[in-house]
């Protein structure tokens, strides 16, 4: 069922406050206190997935990156070519400012140093951020409701596709979500890995006083969509969320981290 108050893409374009979003949810490794330890859960699982050797290749495409770099600060140790993408101009601008090391870019050092610790301090924070700056090759407009999400740009399919908290925000109903998964799958090679970070049974999230819709669904629906789009789920981890009655930032029930392989 479609949300009666679905947040259209143009609302994000006009009023999504990228910097406030980062300050609210990504100022420290603890994330937003009301939201629970979702950030540590995601980053640890992401590192474990990459270090296991089951997710590999040269090129990674991140779908719906937003203004965020935390997931890419992990991925840059494993992929030489990274393409980031987002619908809104402000989100892409935040990333571009960081790549240029502009004086007013968002400070990712707290989370970056936390990631270095997760990885066993094999590289320093200074080395990691420079590596990511070098490995982000393109910052592209993205619309997951389009048959070519990166239109008008066409790219060769990637070895790994990654998306976090994007498709659910961009989908007004379950059919739209199904099609979004189908659309982004065109950007992944057969045999390639899809990494997803998904909130379950969530209807909204807040950035300041602004409320944005989120498509609520169950783990069973998610796995059904992936199976019907020719994916084999290889890893699925769940973290239960905080008390929904006291969380004013969102109402997610639990968070899923999964790795799936696109069938050949």
C-alpha positions, 0 to 999 in steps of 0.5 A: 500500500502506498503511503498517503504522505509519500515524500516525492523526489522533488521534496528531497531536491528542494528541502533535504538538509544534507549537512543537518542529516550528517550532523544528526546521524554521522557525527560520531561512531555512536550515530544518533543515540536514539537510533541504537548502534546501527552504525557499528552494526553496519560497519562491522558487517561490511568489513567482515563481508569484504575481508571474507573474500566473498565480495571482490572485484575492481569496480563498485557502484554505490546507489543512493549514497546521500551525503554519506561516506562511511560505507565507502571508507570501508569499501575503498580498501577493496575496490579500486574504482568507486562510483557514487550516486544520488538523486539530490544536488546537495547530497552530491555537492557534499561528497564533491566538497569532501573529495576536494577537501574544501575547508567547509566539508563535513568532518568524517574523522571520528567515524573514519578512525573508528573504521580504522580500529575495526580494520585493525589499524592496518592503515591510518585515517590520513591514508584511508581518506586519501585512498578514498579520494583517489578511488572515487572516480565519478559522482553521478545523478541517480534515480532508482525509479528509472530503467537506467538509474544513472541516465543519461550516463551509461556505465559498464556493470560493476562487480559490486553494487551497494545501497543503504537506506535508499530504495525504501525512501524512494519507493511509494509502494511495494511494486515501486520497490520491486522495480527499483531493485530490478532497475539497479540490478542492471548495473551489476554483473552476473555473479556480482555481489549486492550489499544492502542495508535496509530498515524493516517496518519503518514509516518515517525518519526525521531531519530536524523538524522535517519528516520524510516517508519510508516504505515499511515492509518485512524481511519476508518481503525483502527476501522475496523481492531478491529471490524473484530478481535472481539473487541468492542471499549469502549473508543476512544479519539482523539488529533489533532497533530501539524502543519505537515509542521513545525514538523520535528520529524514526520508527524502524523495527530492525535493521538488515545487513545482507549480501546477495549474489546475482545469478549467472 
